[in-house]
Amino acid sequence: MARSALTRDEVLDAAAALVREHGPAALTMRRLAAELGTAVTSIYWHVGNRESLLDALVERTVADLGTLRPRGADPAERIVSVAVLLRRALRERPHLVAMVHERGLTERMFLPAQRALVHEAHAAGLRGARAAELVRAVQFQVVGHVLVERNRERSPAQSPAETDLWAAETAAGTAEADPPLARALAAPIDTERLFPVAVRALVTGLLRDRSDRIRP
């Protein structure tokens, strides 16, 4: 029996879950109706046809990335927090983000994060080109990191792997006279730790040079 009192938000939630799990190709009106235990006509009633549904998912994804809220005691911490939250949001929605990009809305999607970074750059005393440089550097760091992570996840198994290569360097004693470094590079990459370390180093360096800082 078809369920009643279905809402538009429930339809979009279920559609987004299907796309996140299986990609846009898996999103058919019949499959979505089955997931929701309702009739296909009910789906059309709430969201229109499939293209209208995809447009609604794109708009929702753009809106979701507008809800990032900086955290931290100072501008540097808050800038890093924006980067961490933005990376997490992009990582959690790869198929949805790709749909946003295909519809030419990528810049709009990033605008709220840029606004947050501008606010923190101003709070740190940066203005003008220096503030813009920080905003773009952080955004590129986030996007670049996410792309590298995605490529590593989708690439074929490497043989020898990086861990094997550096283990061999350690065993051969050819690791630039720095065995601890070789051992660290032989270990699996902890991207959850590496990302904030890299962003923090970037932000610290950019905030150190405040040639355009507002003077009292």
N, C-alpha and C positions, 0 to 999 in steps of 0.2 A: 504494500500500500504506500502511495506517495505521502511524504510528510507534508505538514502544513506549517504556516507561519514562518516560512523561510525568509531570511533578510538578505539584502544586497551584500552587506558586510560578510555574512556567512558564505555566500557564493564566492566572494573575492578571497576570503581566507582559504577556502578549499582549493581554489584555482592557483593561488600563490604557492600553496603546499605542493601541489602536483608539479608545478614548474620548477620549484626548488629541488624537488627529489628526482625528477625524470627529464626536465627540459621542456621547452615550449611545444615540441612535436607531440608530447604525450597528452597535451591539453586538448581534448575534444569535448564537445558539449555532451555527448553521450556518456563518456567516462566521468565527467564532472557530475552529471546527474546521478550516476550510479554511486559515486562517492558520497553524495549528499542524501541519497535515498529519496530522490524526488523525480518528477517527470522532466524531460528535456524542455518542454514548453515553459515550465516554471523558470528554468535558467534563462531562457530568452526573455521572459517577462521582466526579470530583474536586471539583466545586463545587456540585452540586445544580442547581436550575433557574435561570432567568435572574435572578429576584428575589434568590435566595441569592447569585448571583454579584455583583450590584450591591451587596448588603449587604457582601460581603467586600471589594469595591473601596473602599467608603466607610470601612470599618474600617482598611484599609491606608493610605488617604490620611490619616486621623486619626493613625495611628501614624507615618507619614513626617514629619508636621509636628511630631512630638515629638522628632525627632532633631536639631533646630537647636542648634548649639553656639556660644556667644559667643566672639568673638576680640578681642584688643586688650590694651593695656598698662594701661588705667585704666577705671573704670566707664563714663565717657562714651563711649569708643571701643567698649566691649563692648555697650552699649545700642544704639548706631548699627549695630553688626554684626548684632545680633538683628533689627533692623528691615530691614536689607538682605537678610538670609537669608529672612526671612518674606515680604517682597515677592517675592523670586525664586521661592519655593515656590508662592505663590499664582498668580504669572504663568505658571508652567510647567504648572499643573494647573487651568485655569479650569473645564472641564467636570466634573472630579472634585470640585472645591471646591463647585460648584453642587449636585452630588448630595449632598454632606455637608450643605449648608444645607437642602435639601429634606427631609432625614430628621431635621431638628431637632438636629443634632450640631455646629453651628457653635461654640458656646461651649466644648464639650469639645475641639474641634480647636485652639482658640486657647489653651487652658489651659497647655500646656507653654511656649509663648512668654511668656505672662504670668508663669509661675513664674521663667523666666530673667530677665525684666525686674525682678521683685520682688527677686531676689537682687542684681542690680546696683544697684538703688535703695538697698537696705540698705547695700551696700558703699560707696555715695557718701554715706551719712549720713542718708538720708531714711527717715522712718518714718510710719506712720499714713496720714492723708488725703493728705499730700504725696506719699508713695510711690505710693499708689493713683492719684493724679492723673497722675503720670508714666507709669505703666503704661498707663492708658487713653488718654492723649494720644498716646503712641507707636503704640498699636494702631490708633487712629482715623486717624492720619496715614498708616499703611501701607495700611489698607483704602481710605481715601479716594483716595489716590494711584493705587492699582490700578484703582479704579472709573473715575477720570478717564481713565487710559490706555486702558482697555478701551472706554470711550465714544468717545474720539477715534479709535480704530482702527476702530470699527464705524459711525461717523457717515458720512453722505454727503460727498462732496468739497465743500469750502467754496469759494465764489466770490463775492467775493474771499477768499483765504485770509489768515490772520493775518500771514503773511510779506509778502503783497502790501499789506495795510493799513499795516503799519509802514514798508515801503519807501516808500509814498506819503507818510507822515508825514515821513520823512527828506527826501524830495525837496521837500516843501512848506515845510520849515523850521518845522513846527508841533509838534515833539516836545518841548515843555517845555524848550526850549533845552538839550537833552541829546542831541545826535546819536549819540554812542556807545551810549546806551541804546536809541534807536530802531533802530540797526543790529543790536544784539544781539537785540531782539525781532523783527526781520525775519528772523533766522536760524532754521532748524529747531530744534525743542526737543530738547535732549540729555537725555532723562529719566534715563539712567544716571548722569549727573553731577548733575542737579537733585535727585534723590531724597535721596542722602546729605547734600547741602548743606542741604536743608530740615530733615531729621531732626536733623542736628548742631546747627543753630540752635535748634530746639525744645528739644532735650535740654540744651544749654548754658544756655538761659534758665531751664529748670525746676530745674536743679541749682544755679544761682546763688543762688536764694532757698532757704535751708535752715533755715527757722524751726523745723522739727521735728527738727533734727539732734540725734543723741545726743551728749551732752556727757560728757567723761571724768570 
